[in-house]
Amino acid sequence: MTKFSPKQDAFSPKRAKFSPKRERAIYASDPDNSRGRRIGQVGKSERTIFQHDKDRIIHSSAFRRLKGKTQVFVAHEGDTYRTRLTHSLEVAQIARSIARVLGLDEDLAECLALAHDLGHPPFGHSGETALQKVMEPYGGFDHNAQTLRIVETLEGRYAEFDGLNLCWETLEGIAKHNGPLIDSTRTQDDLPWAMRALEDWRRLELDSYAGPEAQVAALADDIAYNNHDIDDGLGAGLFSIEDVCQVPIVGRAFRDVKARYPDIARDRLIHEVIRDLIGYMVADLLKESRSRLAEHSPNSADDIRKLNRPIIAFSEPFRAEEKPLRAFLFENMYRHYKVNRMMGQAVRVVEELFGLFMDDPSLLPTEIYAQCRDVETLKTARVICDYIAGMTDRFAIEEHRKLFSVTGYL
């Protein structure tokens, strides 16, 4: 039986294969050999192309708005629960640490972690479900494709181009960090419209896996949300420690921490358990990924893209351990009646805002209305979708109050 102990610190220098000089492995993405940007830019910099991309994402409007977009809880429910912003920061920290140990490019891994949720609408997955429903006649909605739409088109900050003009490796990682989008069961016709609308989307090679840094960011996302959902669920009183301890992997962690600290206070107990669980998951990922790297011996990031499976992965035994945790969180958190009540209201806010704007686009802000053609047209629907998807929870609630309440502007 696996023990959760401080000795299992996956980030310990003693466990690192590479020296503190952060040597880049031969299979890592190399910023000096990047495939470049869609629009070339002249000038020298002390920063690499991946560092530039990370900075552009951090300074974007979409990234700042993540502070007002929630994971599970609506923004006004409390100020200690994770938002999309705090979640993205946690993912970035985990991704950078894993990349460092494996000799990958830390900046690219962190960049992709920071960017991965830019396309999420307000109100978490319920907001996405609502937008997908209302946009079904107009091509649907997908948050990953919306992220690409933001960084390629919607961000309007630079004089020379729309979007952020990110490099190929960053765009590729955003597009397919969860794996190929075209395979034997899915064709280009199955791609979200927002992705097919990109200029020359085929350049992203959607039928292959992403580079190793994108794969790291994807699994860092899994590690972060599994653990912070335990933390937030306990904090919100959606379930008790006794309840979640029925999940073997979590119960074992609680027992190990209590054995080390018999008189520990509840809040510190939870924090130590989350630390141990994150360490355990990272250690498993590193072990399995090193095994796959040794098996395939890739000589470049392109070699990793050409493989028929991901090179960064959890072990099968861990995946079996993780399933009961996902099932527990689904039943006891995501489908909890308190969450359902909040999200039911959130769905109505999104659907009613969309319907009202489609019926009368003149209610949109002037600069948004100027992009619309007429009521109930394809272009108008997509402009409205972009507008709603960019809202924070609080802004969407306030817009709804103003437009649907007789006292909205009083």
Protein Blocks (a to p, Z undefined) as FASTA:
>chain_A
ZZddfklpmkbfklpmbdfkopacfkbccfklcgbjfbdcedddfbdfklmmmmmmmmpm
klmmmmmpcfklcfklockbccfklmmmmmmmmmmmmmmmnopafklmmmmmmmmmmmpc
ehijmlmmmmmmmmmmnnpaafklmmmmmmmmmpcfbfkbgcjlpafklmmmmmmmnopf
bdfkbcfklpcfklmmpghkllnopmbccdfklmmmmmmmmmmmmmmmmmmmmmnopacf
klmmmpmklmmmmmmmmmmmmmbcfklmmmmmmmmmmmmmmmmmmmmmmmmmmmnopabf
klmmmpcbdfbdcdfklmmmmmmmmmmmmmmmmmgfklmmmmmmmmmmmmmmmmmmmmmm
mlpcfklmmmpmbehifklmmmmmmmmmmpcfklmmmmmmmmmpcklmZZ
